[in-house]
Amino acid sequence: MIEFAMPALGSDMDEGMLNEWLVKPGDTVSRGQVVAVVETTKAAVEIECWHDGTVHELLVPVGQTVSVGTPLATLLESGEVAAEHPAVSPKQPAAAPSEQPAAVAPGRPAAVSSGRPAAVSSGRPAAVPSGHRRWVSPAARRLASSLHVDLDAVTGTGPQGAVTITDVEHAAAEAAGSAAETARPAAETAGPAAAKPAESRGAMMRRSIAAAMGRSKREIPHYYLANEILLDASSQWLAERNAQRSITERVLPAALLLKAVGVAAQRFQELNGFWRDDGFVPADAVHVGVGISLRGGGLVAPAIHDVPGKKLDEVMSELTDLVARARAGSLRSSEMSDPTITVTNLGDQGVDTVFGIIYPPQVALVGFGKPAQRVCAVDGGIRIATTVHATLAADHRASDGHRGAMFLAAIDQLLQQPDQLEK
């Protein structure tokens, strides 16, 4: 019998609340299938099962908060028979068939469950296919309850029509505006109540981030390196490539930077892995964590898996999907638990240079600032060129400045030959 436990979804997570079971005792599950939804201080995360088997017992009821490592369920392996046929756990009643849509497993596992609907209602009950439910992020559901917002009347703007915190806030604001026309005092009373839940959640996220970054600065001997990279070759190549494609097929510079970091990290393994139990553990693959700012404040850094082996179009597609789902509060456990190196790109915020803090147990973080035209010495002459400041924050226990400098130089070299990143 296999125990399925609450996974660690980052170094800043100590516990999570089980928000929903997507399976019941007796269900057959496959590796990579989404079986539950857990809410952390940052997002609602779809939890995947990494074993094939049959659900024997659900050990934790919906709504309960448990620590990382706590068994959530037990599974029977293929051919294994329990002493007694498992009944539905008394802690958790079986979900109705209409509440059991499974989710597509992330890109790394091959198994795919077919239960998730291809589209979700945008707020009109008639648009929901028979036998399916709407997807509402747990935070949005709690906020709607506190603001007395009818979720059936809210139009979801997240991926596949998911209802997000922003959607609920907009609906609450519209309702308050309508009420103000006839009862202004009531609207004024609702105003502070509407703001409090969002502020409370934001404060929780800030505490979570502060705890992880405080641990990082206390325990990790950081060293920092910076390099100015010419982007003229990459920019020209990307412009010519995108000119032959529709808007939806175009690749943004961010995807090119991610691919370059992924390929370079594959070559410099001491920068791609984890510091655990007083030793460095190199990762088997390169899963690049992407720093994503959330609309309500705070940030997450979920991973794009196996970046060096993906074509540039795939990296761009997964980046677009990841950002949308992160901001809708719909991430997967594998995306949160196993980034091997992180990239933060604050160029779109107008920052020339960013020096990041390593996200433990990782040992390196790459930062990119704002691409800008600058006066440069190129090929023995002076000219205006587009450059970007690339930085590396690395763990001195796992690598040294010499290897870190070679790593940044490799990223530079790859961006001078962008056609090599197409593959």
Secondary structure, DSSP 8 states (H G I E B T S, - for coil): -EEEE----STT-SEEEEEEES--TT-EE-TT-EEEEEE-SS-EEEEE--S-EEEEEE-S-TT-EEETT-EEEEEE-TT---SS-----TTS----GGG-------SSS----S-S-SS--SS-GGGS-TT----B-HHHHHHHHHHT--GGG----SGGG-B-HHHHHHHHHHHHHHHHHH-HHHHHHHHHHHHHHHHHHHHHHHHHHHHHHHHHHHH--EEEEEEEEE-HHHHHHHHHHHHTS-GGG---HHHHHHHHHHHHHHH-GGGSEEEETTEEEE-SS--EEE-EE-TTS-EE--EETTGGGS-HHHHHHHHHHHHHHHHTT-EEHHHHH--SEEEEE-GGGT-S-------TTB-EEEEE---EEEEEEETTEEEEEEEEEEEEEEETTT--HHHHHHHHHHHHHHHHSGGGG--
